[in-house]
Amino acid sequence: MFFPVMDEMAEQLTDLLAMDLDGGFTELVRIHGTAVHAFLFRVSGSAADADDLGQDTFLRAYTALQGYDPERRRALRPRAWLMTIAANVWRNHVRTAIRRPVAAVSVDETEDGWPDARPGPEESAATSEDRDRLVAALSELPEIHRVPVVLRHVIGMSYAEVAEVQGCPVGTAKAQVSRGLGSLRRLLAQDHRYGR
């Protein structure tokens, strides 16, 4: 039941984009802005970078949409299309950062993006430690595994959508996610063994 509703929403959105670019774009940002930000936050580990990269993503999306005719806008798969742009913006950011290194981001800075489930003090301490370990381990994954793991398990995209964003066959996307999860498990187990 969930998927037909999503398909119907996507169709309504693309129809709006085809008829009224500005109104449709506002709706595109409203519907998908949180997912784009969550993706960029998880791959970058920085709320500030996620904000900047998110703005760049939507600027590029709007610029691209201006060049599309109404039929091309109507044929879009908005979520996968936006995540492809966001992944490319992230990759460009990484390439630039490699050429121009910046100070590392503390794991403590990333905590603001996690939902507040209001656990008790003991559970809160354990959850905080687990979250810190997971965020740190995720940041150690190579991009080829980090991006698909975040798309699949944080954003909740299907393997077909992950494959579309990654520009690869579905089987390759599944393998990237599987390898990424395996690496995460190893990193977390290693971290646990050394008492970090």
MODELLER restraints for C-alpha pairs under 7 A, 6 or more apart:
rsr = mdl.restraints
at = mdl.atoms
rsr.add(forms.Gaussian(group=physical.xy_distance, feature=features.Distance(at['CA:10:A'], at['CA:78:A']), mean=6.71, stdev=0.5))
rsr.add(forms.Gaussian(group=physical.xy_distance, feature=features.Distance(at['CA:13:A'], at['CA:24:A']), mean=6.37, stdev=0.5))
rsr.add(forms.Gaussian(group=physical.xy_distance, feature=features.Distance(at['CA:13:A'], at['CA:28:A']), mean=6.94, stdev=0.5))
rsr.add(forms.Gaussian(group=physical.xy_distance, feature=features.Distance(at['CA:14:A'], at['CA:73:A']), mean=5.98, stdev=0.5))
rsr.add(forms.Gaussian(group=physical.xy_distance, feature=features.Distance(at['CA:14:A'], at['CA:74:A']), mean=4.55, stdev=0.5))
rsr.add(forms.Gaussian(group=physical.xy_distance, feature=features.Distance(at['CA:14:A'], at['CA:76:A']), mean=6.55, stdev=0.5))
rsr.add(forms.Gaussian(group=physical.xy_distance, feature=features.Distance(at['CA:15:A'], at['CA:74:A']), mean=5.45, stdev=0.5))
rsr.add(forms.Gaussian(group=physical.xy_distance, feature=features.Distance(at['CA:16:A'], at['CA:24:A']), mean=4.89, stdev=0.5))
rsr.add(forms.Gaussian(group=physical.xy_distance, feature=features.Distance(at['CA:17:A'], at['CA:24:A']), mean=4.20, stdev=0.5))
rsr.add(forms.Gaussian(group=physical.xy_distance, feature=features.Distance(at['CA:17:A'], at['CA:25:A']), mean=6.47, stdev=0.5))
rsr.add(forms.Gaussian(group=physical.xy_distance, feature=features.Distance(at['CA:17:A'], at['CA:73:A']), mean=6.11, stdev=0.5))
rsr.add(forms.Gaussian(group=physical.xy_distance, feature=features.Distance(at['CA:17:A'], at['CA:74:A']), mean=6.91, stdev=0.5))
rsr.add(forms.Gaussian(group=physical.xy_distance, feature=features.Distance(at['CA:18:A'], at['CA:70:A']), mean=4.24, stdev=0.5))
rsr.add(forms.Gaussian(group=physical.xy_distance, feature=features.Distance(at['CA:18:A'], at['CA:71:A']), mean=6.66, stdev=0.5))
rsr.add(forms.Gaussian(group=physical.xy_distance, feature=features.Distance(at['CA:18:A'], at['CA:73:A']), mean=5.32, stdev=0.5))
rsr.add(forms.Gaussian(group=physical.xy_distance, feature=features.Distance(at['CA:18:A'], at['CA:74:A']), mean=5.51, stdev=0.5))
rsr.add(forms.Gaussian(group=physical.xy_distance, feature=features.Distance(at['CA:19:A'], at['CA:70:A']), mean=6.90, stdev=0.5))
rsr.add(forms.Gaussian(group=physical.xy_distance, feature=features.Distance(at['CA:32:A'], at['CA:79:A']), mean=6.74, stdev=0.5))
rsr.add(forms.Gaussian(group=physical.xy_distance, feature=features.Distance(at['CA:35:A'], at['CA:155:A']), mean=6.09, stdev=0.5))
rsr.add(forms.Gaussian(group=physical.xy_distance, feature=features.Distance(at['CA:36:A'], at['CA:54:A']), mean=6.56, stdev=0.5))
rsr.add(forms.Gaussian(group=physical.xy_distance, feature=features.Distance(at['CA:36:A'], at['CA:83:A']), mean=6.52, stdev=0.5))
rsr.add(forms.Gaussian(group=physical.xy_distance, feature=features.Distance(at['CA:36:A'], at['CA:86:A']), mean=6.79, stdev=0.5))
rsr.add(forms.Gaussian(group=physical.xy_distance, feature=features.Distance(at['CA:37:A'], at['CA:50:A']), mean=5.83, stdev=0.5))
rsr.add(forms.Gaussian(group=physical.xy_distance, feature=features.Distance(at['CA:37:A'], at['CA:51:A']), mean=6.80, stdev=0.5))
rsr.add(forms.Gaussian(group=physical.xy_distance, feature=features.Distance(at['CA:37:A'], at['CA:54:A']), mean=5.84, stdev=0.5))
rsr.add(forms.Gaussian(group=physical.xy_distance, feature=features.Distance(at['CA:39:A'], at['CA:150:A']), mean=6.33, stdev=0.5))
rsr.add(forms.Gaussian(group=physical.xy_distance, feature=features.Distance(at['CA:39:A'], at['CA:151:A']), mean=6.65, stdev=0.5))
rsr.add(forms.Gaussian(group=physical.xy_distance, feature=features.Distance(at['CA:39:A'], at['CA:155:A']), mean=6.44, stdev=0.5))
rsr.add(forms.Gaussian(group=physical.xy_distance, feature=features.Distance(at['CA:40:A'], at['CA:50:A']), mean=4.89, stdev=0.5))
rsr.add(forms.Gaussian(group=physical.xy_distance, feature=features.Distance(at['CA:40:A'], at['CA:53:A']), mean=7.00, stdev=0.5))
rsr.add(forms.Gaussian(group=physical.xy_distance, feature=features.Distance(at['CA:41:A'], at['CA:47:A']), mean=5.68, stdev=0.5))
rsr.add(forms.Gaussian(group=physical.xy_distance, feature=features.Distance(at['CA:41:A'], at['CA:50:A']), mean=4.75, stdev=0.5))
rsr.add(forms.Gaussian(group=physical.xy_distance, feature=features.Distance(at['CA:42:A'], at['CA:150:A']), mean=6.63, stdev=0.5))
rsr.add(forms.Gaussian(group=physical.xy_distance, feature=features.Distance(at['CA:43:A'], at['CA:146:A']), mean=6.56, stdev=0.5))
rsr.add(forms.Gaussian(group=physical.xy_distance, feature=features.Distance(at['CA:43:A'], at['CA:147:A']), mean=6.38, stdev=0.5))
rsr.add(forms.Gaussian(group=physical.xy_distance, feature=features.Distance(at['CA:44:A'], at['CA:50:A']), mean=6.73, stdev=0.5))
rsr.add(forms.Gaussian(group=physical.xy_distance, feature=features.Distance(at['CA:45:A'], at['CA:110:A']), mean=5.93, stdev=0.5))
rsr.add(forms.Gaussian(group=physical.xy_distance, feature=features.Distance(at['CA:45:A'], at['CA:139:A']), mean=6.82, stdev=0.5))
rsr.add(forms.Gaussian(group=physical.xy_distance, feature=features.Distance(at['CA:46:A'], at['CA:105:A']), mean=6.67, stdev=0.5))
rsr.add(forms.Gaussian(group=physical.xy_distance, feature=features.Distance(at['CA:46:A'], at['CA:109:A']), mean=6.84, stdev=0.5))
rsr.add(forms.Gaussian(group=physical.xy_distance, feature=features.Distance(at['CA:46:A'], at['CA:110:A']), mean=5.83, stdev=0.5))
rsr.add(forms.Gaussian(group=physical.xy_distance, feature=features.Distance(at['CA:47:A'], at['CA:110:A']), mean=6.51, stdev=0.5))
rsr.add(forms.Gaussian(group=physical.xy_distance, feature=features.Distance(at['CA:53:A'], at['CA:89:A']), mean=6.60, stdev=0.5))
rsr.add(forms.Gaussian(group=physical.xy_distance, feature=features.Distance(at['CA:53:A'], at['CA:90:A']), mean=6.96, stdev=0.5))
rsr.add(forms.Gaussian(group=physical.xy_distance, feature=features.Distance(at['CA:57:A'], at['CA:85:A']), mean=6.02, stdev=0.5))
rsr.add(forms.Gaussian(group=physical.xy_distance, feature=features.Distance(at['CA:57:A'], at['CA:86:A']), mean=5.32, stdev=0.5))
rsr.add(forms.Gaussian(group=physical.xy_distance, feature=features.Distance(at['CA:57:A'], at['CA:89:A']), mean=6.37, stdev=0.5))
rsr.add(forms.Gaussian(group=physical.xy_distance, feature=features.Distance(at['CA:65:A'], at['CA:73:A']), mean=6.96, stdev=0.5))
rsr.add(forms.Gaussian(group=physical.xy_distance, feature=features.Distance(at['CA:80:A'], at['CA:161:A']), mean=5.74, stdev=0.5))
rsr.add(forms.Gaussian(group=physical.xy_distance, feature=features.Distance(at['CA:80:A'], at['CA:164:A']), mean=6.72, stdev=0.5))
rsr.add(forms.Gaussian(group=physical.xy_distance, feature=features.Distance(at['CA:80:A'], at['CA:165:A']), mean=6.05, stdev=0.5))
rsr.add(forms.Gaussian(group=physical.xy_distance, feature=features.Distance(at['CA:83:A'], at['CA:165:A']), mean=6.21, stdev=0.5))
rsr.add(forms.Gaussian(group=physical.xy_distance, feature=features.Distance(at['CA:84:A'], at['CA:165:A']), mean=4.42, stdev=0.5))
rsr.add(forms.Gaussian(group=physical.xy_distance, feature=features.Distance(at['CA:107:A'], at['CA:132:A']), mean=6.32, stdev=0.5))
rsr.add(forms.Gaussian(group=physical.xy_distance, feature=features.Distance(at['CA:107:A'], at['CA:136:A']), mean=6.64, stdev=0.5))
rsr.add(forms.Gaussian(group=physical.xy_distance, feature=features.Distance(at['CA:133:A'], at['CA:188:A']), mean=6.90, stdev=0.5))
rsr.add(forms.Gaussian(group=physical.xy_distance, feature=features.Distance(at['CA:137:A'], at['CA:184:A']), mean=6.10, stdev=0.5))
rsr.add(forms.Gaussian(group=physical.xy_distance, feature=features.Distance(at['CA:137:A'], at['CA:187:A']), mean=5.96, stdev=0.5))
rsr.add(forms.Gaussian(group=physical.xy_distance, feature=features.Distance(at['CA:137:A'], at['CA:188:A']), mean=6.58, stdev=0.5))
rsr.add(forms.Gaussian(group=physical.xy_distance, feature=features.Distance(at['CA:138:A'], at['CA:146:A']), mean=6.55, stdev=0.5))
rsr.add(forms.Gaussian(group=physical.xy_distance, feature=features.Distance(at['CA:138:A'], at['CA:184:A']), mean=6.61, stdev=0.5))
rsr.add(forms.Gaussian(group=physical.xy_distance, feature=features.Distance(at['CA:144:A'], at['CA:176:A']), mean=6.96, stdev=0.5))
rsr.add(forms.Gaussian(group=physical.xy_distance, feature=features.Distance(at['CA:145:A'], at['CA:176:A']), mean=5.39, stdev=0.5))
rsr.add(forms.Gaussian(group=physical.xy_distance, feature=features.Distance(at['CA:145:A'], at['CA:177:A']), mean=6.19, stdev=0.5))
rsr.add(forms.Gaussian(group=physical.xy_distance, feature=features.Distance(at['CA:145:A'], at['CA:179:A']), mean=6.80, stdev=0.5))
rsr.add(forms.Gaussian(group=physical.xy_distance, feature=features.Distance(at['CA:145:A'], at['CA:180:A']), mean=4.59, stdev=0.5))
rsr.add(forms.Gaussian(group=physical.xy_distance, feature=features.Distance(at['CA:146:A'], at['CA:180:A']), mean=6.37, stdev=0.5))
rsr.add(forms.Gaussian(group=physical.xy_distance, feature=features.Distance(at['CA:148:A'], at['CA:162:A']), mean=6.21, stdev=0.5))
rsr.add(forms.Gaussian(group=physical.xy_distance, feature=features.Distance(at['CA:148:A'], at['CA:173:A']), mean=6.90, stdev=0.5))
rsr.add(forms.Gaussian(group=physical.xy_distance, feature=features.Distance(at['CA:148:A'], at['CA:176:A']), mean=6.48, stdev=0.5))
rsr.add(forms.Gaussian(group=physical.xy_distance, feature=features.Distance(at['CA:148:A'], at['CA:177:A']), mean=5.50, stdev=0.5))
rsr.add(forms.Gaussian(group=physical.xy_distance, feature=features.Distance(at['CA:149:A'], at['CA:177:A']), mean=5.02, stdev=0.5))
rsr.add(forms.Gaussian(group=physical.xy_distance, feature=features.Distance(at['CA:149:A'], at['CA:180:A']), mean=6.18, stdev=0.5))
rsr.add(forms.Gaussian(group=physical.xy_distance, feature=features.Distance(at['CA:149:A'], at['CA:181:A']), mean=6.95, stdev=0.5))
rsr.add(forms.Gaussian(group=physical.xy_distance, feature=features.Distance(at['CA:151:A'], at['CA:157:A']), mean=5.75, stdev=0.5))
rsr.add(forms.Gaussian(group=physical.xy_distance, feature=features.Distance(at['CA:151:A'], at['CA:162:A']), mean=6.32, stdev=0.5))
rsr.add(forms.Gaussian(group=physical.xy_distance, feature=features.Distance(at['CA:152:A'], at['CA:158:A']), mean=6.44, stdev=0.5))
rsr.add(forms.Gaussian(group=physical.xy_distance, feature=features.Distance(at['CA:152:A'], at['CA:159:A']), mean=6.96, stdev=0.5))
rsr.add(forms.Gaussian(group=physical.xy_distance, feature=features.Distance(at['CA:152:A'], at['CA:162:A']), mean=6.71, stdev=0.5))
rsr.add(forms.Gaussian(group=physical.xy_distance, feature=features.Distance(at['CA:159:A'], at['CA:170:A']), mean=6.07, stdev=0.5))
rsr.add(forms.Gaussian(group=physical.xy_distance, feature=features.Distance(at['CA:159:A'], at['CA:173:A']), mean=6.40, stdev=0.5))
rsr.add(forms.Gaussian(group=physical.xy_distance, feature=features.Distance(at['CA:159:A'], at['CA:174:A']), mean=6.39, stdev=0.5))
rsr.add(forms.Gaussian(group=physical.xy_distance, feature=features.Distance(at['CA:160:A'], at['CA:170:A']), mean=5.57, stdev=0.5))
rsr.add(forms.Gaussian(group=physical.xy_distance, feature=features.Distance(at['CA:162:A'], at['CA:173:A']), mean=6.26, stdev=0.5))
rsr.add(forms.Gaussian(group=physical.xy_distance, feature=features.Distance(at['CA:163:A'], at['CA:169:A']), mean=5.69, stdev=0.5))
rsr.add(forms.Gaussian(group=physical.xy_distance, feature=features.Distance(at['CA:163:A'], at['CA:170:A']), mean=5.08, stdev=0.5))
rsr.add(forms.Gaussian(group=physical.xy_distance, feature=features.Distance(at['CA:163:A'], at['CA:173:A']), mean=5.09, stdev=0.5))
